[in-house]
Amino acid sequence: MPHFIDEKCIGCTACVSVCPTEAISGERKQLHYIDPKLCIDCDACVRSCPVLAIADEFGVYKPRIPKRADWPKPVIDPVSCSGCDFCVEICPFDCLELAG
């Protein structure tokens, strides 16, 4: 069963831009609609909606994925850190370095 958009929709079009099958239609600032024939239940629209207006086939609303700026950031405890360099070596994004 396809997802559906309820009356909380603010017409921001965030869901339209992430839908891989172009199943969502609607004018900006108007209630949008999901074509059940095109919806593949991928959840992309659900995760992009800033007002939780899109539910899955069971009526379940899921929280949106936070923007990168809102992701939690690591905090190094300088008292506990031994400077072993292990975190730098295993970081999958190569975004840590020891300084000082």
C-alpha positions in Angstrom: 0.0 0.0 0.0 1.2 3.5 -0.7 2.0 6.3 1.7 -0.4 9.1 2.1 -0.2 12.9 2.9 -2.5 14.3 5.6 -3.9 17.8 6.1 -0.8 18.9 8.0 1.0 19.3 4.6 2.3 22.8 4.1 3.1 22.4 0.5 6.9 22.9 0.9 7.6 20.4 -1.9 10.5 18.7 0.0 8.8 15.3 -0.7 8.4 16.1 -4.4 12.1 16.6 -4.9 13.1 13.3 -3.2 10.5 11.0 -4.7 12.3 8.6 -7.1 9.2 7.8 -9.0 7.6 11.2 -9.2 4.6 9.9 -7.4 3.9 13.2 -5.5 2.1 16.1 -7.0 0.8 19.4 -5.8 1.3 23.2 -6.0 3.6 25.0 -3.6 1.8 25.9 -0.3 -1.0 23.5 -1.2 -1.8 20.0 0.1 0.1 17.4 -2.0 -1.0 14.0 -3.2 0.7 10.7 -3.6 -0.3 8.6 -6.6 -0.8 5.1 -5.2 0.0 3.6 -8.6 3.5 5.2 -8.7 4.4 5.0 -4.9 7.0 2.2 -4.2 6.9 2.7 -0.4 10.6 3.7 -0.2 10.1 6.2 2.7 12.1 9.0 1.0 9.1 11.4 1.3 8.4 10.4 4.9 11.9 11.1 6.0 12.0 14.5 4.2 8.8 16.0 5.5 9.5 18.8 8.0 6.0 18.7 9.5 5.4 14.9 9.7 2.5 15.0 7.3 3.3 11.8 5.5 2.5 8.3 6.9 3.1 4.8 5.7 0.4 2.3 4.8 -0.2 1.6 8.5 -0.6 5.2 9.4 2.8 5.4 11.1 4.5 8.8 11.0 8.3 8.6 11.2 10.6 11.4 12.3 12.5 13.2 9.5 16.3 12.6 9.1 18.1 15.6 10.6 20.2 17.9 8.4 23.9 17.3 8.6 24.3 20.5 10.7 22.1 19.0 13.3 23.9 15.6 13.6 25.6 15.0 16.9 29.2 16.0 17.1 31.9 14.0 19.0 33.4 15.7 22.0 36.8 14.6 23.2 37.4 14.5 27.0 40.9 16.0 27.3 41.3 14.4 30.7 40.6 10.9 29.5 42.2 11.1 26.1 45.7 9.5 26.1 46.6 10.8 22.6 46.9 7.2 21.3 45.7 8.1 17.8 43.3 5.2 17.6 40.2 7.3 16.9 42.1 9.0 14.1 43.1 5.7 12.5 39.6 4.1 12.6 37.6 7.1 11.6 35.7 6.0 8.4 35.5 9.6 7.2 39.1 10.6 7.9 37.9 13.7 9.7 40.0 13.6 12.9 43.5 14.6 13.6 45.7 15.1 16.6 46.8 18.6 17.2 49.2 20.2 19.6 
